[in-house]
Structure formats: structure tokens, C-alpha cells
Amino acid sequence: MLQASRVDDPIGELRDLLATGRYRDVIARYQSRPSAQAQSPELELLTATAATRLGELQQAIPLGREALEGFRLRGDADGQMRATNLLGAIEFERGRLDQADRLFAEALRLAQQLDDSLLAARASNNLASVAQLRGRPDQSLALYRGALLAYQRLGDRRGMAETYHNLGLSLRQVTLWREAEAAATQAVRLAELEADGSLLALTLTGRVELNLEREELDLASQEIERAIRAAEEAGDELGTAEARRLRARIALRRRDYAAAYFEAEASRSLAARHASALLEAECAAASALALRGLGRVEEANESRAEAVSRFESLGAAAWLERFDSEWVEEA
């Protein structure tokens, strides 16, 4: 329930809803306001943030840009910093890494200028994700660890959960399995405390990736179903898509190629709807492996070519290397 003091405070109301993971309600409240009242950079930014967390990037982009312009016109450096970081996150999801890197670096510069430790941690976390995608694990690990320390000092549980999740991904890249498991477990624990379905789904997928590396397929199946339920209950289509991609990977390990293809294509459809470039590439890779397992060689080669092209355009060196290895292993 929202605090009574928020009834006549639309910004406070949306902040409360955002903090409790009620992203659909944020968007509904914003859309129900008179247009003149809705044209507030802070309201636009909060709504763009909610839409981004739901993977609804086409809705988030204009709101984020309008918020940034509004903050600029007001000379509000704090607002510019937060809007710039959000727009960087959107560009990252769309696979536009150069733009994302530039926006995150600008957000970090503003955060340091304003001595904003929280936003500096977020921008560092985001810059680490760019480095990770580009196959620079040493750089990403250093940035993630720096961001984690900042979140811990601030007591920001959500930030810690997201960073532990990301740290686990980077640790897996350099095959530090024990440390990766500890990070993934911490991420899930913190997400459970936050009671945010989207965050829980995200962190559970990290643990499923570890289960897959260890061939713990039954455990992976249990965890991924929990992740799908959490994402669906939160109305997070992009989170659902990521979980279904992993459901496809589990089916691949079990050589259930028909199920793997079905799940990969369902995930790819959702990823395309939300313009998630990396997820589309990963789904194309899973579909290629499933199609070859089904004996549909020509289609498999077409899907493989698409996956390779997408990974290359993203500069996702580590992802491409893993896919090439899987393609050779399954031959």
C-alpha cells in the first residue's frame, strides 16, 4: 500500500511504486495523468525506468529522451546524470555498444562531478557490462567489484543483487567456478529480500547458467521454472524471454531438439518485440543447434549465419567463441 502522504505527490507515488517493483502501475499512473501534468522530466524518467525494467524499450526511449531534454532546459545536472545513465542502459539492450559506452561514461563523469556515489556505482556497473560483452573480463571484473563495494557502503540491496549477478557472469568467463557460484547465490538471496519478481528472475538465470555448466540439469530445470514464474508474475516479458532461452539450452543438453527449437523461437519472438539485440543473437544460436539436431541442416546453417552476424555486429567476442565451440562439439 502506498503511503497516505503520497496521494498528492505524483513523483513520490511513482518512486514508491518503482521501489516495490510495481512497474505496470508506474506506467498506468503516468498515463492517467493530464498531459500538462505528465510533462515533468522526473515523471518521464521514472516511467521510462519502469518501462525499461519491463523490457518495453520502444516506450522507454522517447520518455527517456524527453526527460533528458527537460532536465537540460532546467539546468538540472542530477536529472541529466540519471537520464543519461538510463538511456545508456537502453542503448546497451539494443546492442548499440558505442552509444551505450559513451552515455555511461558521461553519466559517470556527472556522478563524480556531483559526488553521487550511487549513480557512480550504477554507471560503473554498466560500463563493466559493456566490457564483459566485448570480451574484456579483467576490465569488467575490476569495474563490477568497484561498483559492488560502493553499493555495499550505501546499503543498496538492489544494486548489490544486480552486481553480484553480473560479477558471477564475468567470473564464469574466466572459469572461476567457486567464486561465480558464491556471487550467483548472493544475487538470488538479495533479490529474494527485495521481493521484486523481475530482479529475482534475473538472478535465478545466473544460477541456472552455472547449473548448466555442471550438467545439473534437474536442478537447472527447477530453477528456470521458478524464474519464469517470477518474470511472468511481474509482467516482465524480457525476463520471461531470457528464462525461456535457458529452457531451450536445457532441452539442448537433453537432446530434446524439438523442445529446444520451440523455446528458442518463442524467446526470439519476445526479444525481437523488445529490441533486445544480444538476446536475439543468443536465441538464433540456440535455434541453429536445435535445427541441426533435428536434421534440418539448411535451416540450421541459416540460423547459425544469423547468430554469427549478430554476435559480430555486437562485438560480443566471448559469446561468439562459446557458440563456435558448441557448434563444433555438437557436429
C-alpha positions, 0 to 999 in steps of 0.5 A: 500500500502506498503511503497516505502522504503520497496521494498528492505527490505524483513523483513520490507515488511513482518512486514508491511504486518503482521501489516495490517493483510495481512497474505496470502501475508506474506506467498506468499512473503516468498515463492517467495523468493530464498531459500538462501534468505528465510533462515533468522530466522526473515523471518521464524518467521514472516511467521510462525506468519502469518501462525499461525494467519491463523490457518495453524499450520502444516506450522507454526511449522517447520518455527517456529522451524527453526527460533528458531534454527537460532536465537540460532546459532546467539546468538540472545536472542530477536529472541529466546524470540519471537520464543519461545513465538510463538511456545508456542502459537502453542503448546497451539492450539494443546492442548499440555498444558505442552509444551505450559506452559513451552515455555511461561514461558521461553519466559517470563523469556527472556522478563524480562531478556531483559526488553521487556515489550511487549513480557512480556505482550504477554507471560503473556497473554498466560500463563493466557490462559493456566490457564483459560483452566485448570480451574484456573480463579483467576490465569488467571484473575490476569495474563490477567489484568497484561498483559492488563495494560502493553499493555495499557502503550505501546499503543498496540491496538492489544494486548489490543483487544486480552486481553480484549477478553480473560479477558471477557472469564475468567470473564464469568467463574466466572459469572461476567456478567457486567464486561465480557460484558464491556471487550467483547465490548472493544475487538470488538471496538479495533479490529474494529480500527485495521481493521484486519478481523481475530482479529475482528472475534475473538472478535465478538465470545466473544460477541456472547458467552455472547449473548448466555448466555442471550438467545439473540439469534437474536442478537447472530445470527447477530453477528456470521454472521458478524464474519464469514464474517470477518474470511472468508474475511481474509482467516482465516479458524480457525476463520471461524471454531470457528464462525461456532461452535457458529452457531451450539450452536445457532441452539442448543438453537433453537432446530434446531438439524439438523442445529446444527449437520451440523455446528458442523461437518463442524467446526470439519472438519476445526479444525481437518485440523488445529490441533486445539485440544480444538476446536475439543473437543468443536465441538464433544460436540456440535455434541453429543447434536445435535445427541441426539436431533435428536434421534440418541442416539448411535451416540450421546453417541459416540460423547459425549465419544469423547468430554469427552476424549478430554476435559480430555486429555486437562485438560480443567476442566471448559469446561468439567463441562459446557458440563456435565451440558448441557448434563444433562439439555438437557436429 
